[in-house]
């Protein structure tokens, strides 16, 4: 069966043959490449990129259409005819919404999260693992103070309100390929999703509720996802309470993300000693969590 055929099977059944496919994105829609493809490394370059370039690329192509609090940004460039360079991938290392997650999973504050990893659909199958290895080297060069990297894989299927698939969920096969240590799962929680299947940021809600720094941009984000306009003299707390009732958002029980960690820097063994015990990888196939099916 072709890669596209296996992807269609995943859509119908809610099961994904993880060893056969590499997930890609193009303008926030999932694509797949055969896992056996080999990237021609002579045609690609990896280097740091500026904030605006990374932000535009991630918001254009990642299914969440959102950008994290970036600290280090790395781009994957492909050389085309005439030696023109085209940006075809980005890795964004960032501070997580909950900074306490870093010491929880890595036992150190000298860490960052791999907040976004996006490759366009025409990058060959093993391009992710090759790019991720290069991106880690760039990160260590840019931030020699760091000792660990954390990343999550989201196993939950995301759909638009009319049932169109946004992403089928994943269990971090690329992180396994790059020898990430699987250390557990984040807490299950109730989350809100908008009509396009995008998660409604809990941090944005918290900023507006408490009238914190950055609440204006957080408010604009939530309005763009369907929240009502704030009334004159309405407090942030009152507006959030009303938005949660009036906005066309769907409340879903999220099962929690799978957590992976890596040690970086010159003293990796000492860093790894502080990691939680490694858990077995999920291999081959997984019944991806689909709230639409769970509720029927």
N, C-alpha and C positions, 0 to 999 in steps of 0.2 A: 504493500500500500504506500502511496506517495505521502510526503510530508503534509500536503494540504488535506489529503484524505484522512490521515490520522488526526489532524486538527479538527476536522468536521466531526469525527467520532467523539473526540473529547467534548465538543460543544453539546452533542446529543446526549451523551451518557453521564457527563460530569466526571469522567475519569480521564486522566492524562498519562500517556505512555512517556514517562520522563526521560528514559534513556535514548529515545529515538529523535527527539525534537529539541531545538534551541529556540526559545521565545525571543521575539523581536517586537519593536513597536515602530509605527509610522503614523504620525499625526494622531496619536492616542488610540490606535487600533492595533490589536495583536497580530503578529505575523509569525511564521515558523520557518526555520532552516533545518535541514538534516544534520544530525549531530556529527556525522562522519566527515563533513566537509573540513578541509584544511585551509587556513588563511595563508596567503602569500605575503609573508612579513616584509618582503622587500618593497611592497607597494604601500605600506602603512607607517605612520610615525605617531609617537605619543609624546605629548608635552603639556605643560601647564597652559591654561587658557584664562582669559579675563572673566570677571563676574558677569558682565552683560551678555557676552557670547554664550556662556554656560546656561544662564537663566533663560535666554530665548530658546535655546535648543531643547532644554528639558521641558519647559512649559509647552512647547509646540508638540513634542513627541511622546512624553511619558503619559501613561493613562490617567494619572492623578491630576495632570495639568497644573501641578504645584511645584514650588522650589523651596528647598530647605535653607536653614541658616548656614550658608556655606563658609568653610574655612580654607579649603584647598580644592581647586577645580582642575581636572585633567581631561584633555581632549584626545580623541582618536581621529587622525587625519589620513585620508586616502589620496595618493597622487594619481591624477588622471592624465590624459593626453595633454601634452604641452606643459607638463609639470605643474599643473594647477592643483592646489590642495583643497580637498573638500572635507568638512567636518562631518563625520559619520558616527561618532559616539562620544559619550561624556560620562565621567565618573565624578561625583561630587561628594567630598568628605565634609561632614557637617557636625554641628552640635545637635544632639537629639532634643525633641520637645521637652523631655524629662531628663535633665543632666544626671540625675542619680542612677539612670540606667547604665551609665558607663562603669562606675565602680561595682555595681551589682554583678555585671557579667564579666568584667575584666579585672577587677580588684585594683584598678588604678584610675585616677582622674586624668592621666596623661594619655588620653585616647580620643578618638573621633569615631563617628558613625559613617558608614558608607550609605549616605542618605539617598542617593540616586545612582543608578547604573543603567544607561540607555544606549543601545546600539540600533542603527537603522536596519531594515529588513534585508538589505542586500550584502551585509557583512557576513562572510562565511561562518559556518557552524561553530568552529572552535575559536572564533575571534574573541568571544567573551573572556575565556580563561586566559588567552594570551594578553589581551588588553588589561585585564585586572592585575596580572602580574606586573606589567609595566607601570600601571597606575600606582601600585603599592610602592614601587621604587621611586617614582616621582614624589609621592607623599613623604617617604622617609628622607628624601633629599631636601624637600621644602620645609619639613618640620622634624628636625633631628631630635627634638625633645619628646616626641611621641613614642609610646611603647605598645599600643594595641589599637586594633580596629574592631568595631562591632557592626554587624549588619543583620537585618531581619528579612525573612521571606514571608510573604503574606499568602496563606493558603486559601483565602476566601474568594470565591467567584464573585465578580462584580458585573452587574447588569444595569442598563438604563431602565427607567420606569416602564417602558414598553417591551421589556424583555430582551433587548439587544445586548449581546455579550460584549463587555468592555475588556475584561481579562479573566482567564479561567482559573487564576490562582496558581501559586507555585510553591515548591518546598525547598528551593535553594540548591538545585542541582549544580549550578555554576559555582556556588560557594563550596560544595563538596569537591568539585573538580579542582578547586584552588586550595584544598586541604584546610578548609575552615573547620573549626571545632564546633560541633553542634552541642549547645550547652543548655537548651531548654526552650520553654515557650513563655511569652509574655502573658499577663493576666487576660482572661476573657473579659470582655467589656461590652456595654451597649454603645453603639455608634450610630450617627446619623449619616445618611447618604442622600445626595441631591438627585434630580431627575436624570442627570448624565452618568450616574453611577459613581460620582466622585465623593470621597469621604468629606464630611464637614469637620473642619479642624476644631478639635477640642481646645487647643491652645488659643485659637482666634476667639472662640466663645468666652474663654476665661479672661482674655485681655479686655474685651468689651465689657464684660460683667463687672470687672474691677476698675474700669477706666484707667488701665495701665498704659505705660509707654508703648506706642505702636498700636493703640486701640483704633485709631482712625483707619489705618490700612487693613486691620483685621475686620473692621466693620464693612469696609468696601468689598472685601473678599466674600463675606457672608451674604451681602446684598446681591452680589453677582451670582450667588448660588441659590437665590430665590427668597432670601429673608426679606421681611417688610422694611420699608423706610422708617427711620426713627422719627418719632413725634417731637414737636417742640418741647423742650425742657424735660424730656423723658430720660430717666437715669439709665446707665448702662445695664444695671441689674434688671430693671423693669423691662427694658427692650429685649434682653435675652430671654426672659420668661415668656414674653409675647411671641418672639420669633420661634421658639421651640414649639409653640402651639399653632402658629399661623403659616409658617414656611412649608412648602411642599417637599418636606424631607421625610425619608423612611427610616424608622428606628429599627436597627437590626442588632442581634447579639453576635458580636465578632468573637471567633474562637481563640484569638490570640495569635501572634506571629511567632515563627520559629527563629531562635537567636543563634547566630554564628559569630565566632571571634577568631582573631589572628594576632599573634605576637609580631611586632616589627621592631626594628632598631638593633643595636649591637648585642643586647643581652636577652635574646629571645627565650632561652631556657628558664631564666629566672622569672621572666614575665609569665610564661606558660604555667609555672608552678602555682601562680595565684588564680588561674582560671578554674571554674567549676569542672567537675568530672565530665569527660566526653560522653555523649549519648550516641547510640547507633544512628547512622544515617537512614533516612527513608529512601528505599531503592525501588527501581522499576516503576510500579504503579501505586497510586494513592487515590482514595476516594476523596476528591477535593470538596471542601465544605461549600455547599451551595444553599444559602438561606431560602431561596425560592423553593427548593426541593424539601428542605428541612421542615418548612411550614405546611407542606401538603401531606 
